[in-house]
Amino acid sequence: MSPYIDNYASHHYIAVIYRQTYELTAMQFDELKTMGQALATWRKEQKYTQQALGKKIKIDRQTISDIERGQFTGSLAILLRYIHCAGYELGLSHKLSPFPNLDNLGDHYGENDD
């Protein structure tokens, strides 16, 4: 393969990875924002300022702000410190695909449909 093709393939691969990473981040943005709003509501109910809470859980004020705005991109350990302090826990759930899987295609199309 020529250096030009190798170079092109390398750049193309990076672009695809970047696009996929961006799409994943965009899909999760609403969830991060919702979680951050819940944490901010809890903090305000407890009458903590971002500065006071940060001091208590050893997270700087800007990081608290980033979490509450759904903009946090730091470590999970830091995020968990805030979540646990607020009495929440982080969980995983399987998100259903909007597309049918092979087992469910018969529900959408008749057995004899071509």
Residue pairs with C-beta under 8 A, 6 or more apart in sequence:
1 9
29 70
30 70
32 70
32 71
32 72
33 69
33 70
34 70
35 70
36 67
36 68
36 69
36 70
36 71
36 72
37 68
37 70
38 86
38 88
39 67
39 68
39 82
39 83
39 86
39 88
40 68
42 86
42 87
42 88
43 50
43 53
43 64
43 68
43 86
46 53
48 56
50 61
50 64
50 65
50 68
51 61
53 59
53 64
53 82
53 85
54 60
54 61
54 63
54 64
56 85
57 81
57 82
57 85
58 81
59 78
59 81
59 82
63 72
63 74
63 78
64 82
66 72
66 73
66 74
67 79
67 82
72 78
72 79
79 90
80 90
83 89
83 90
100 107
100 108
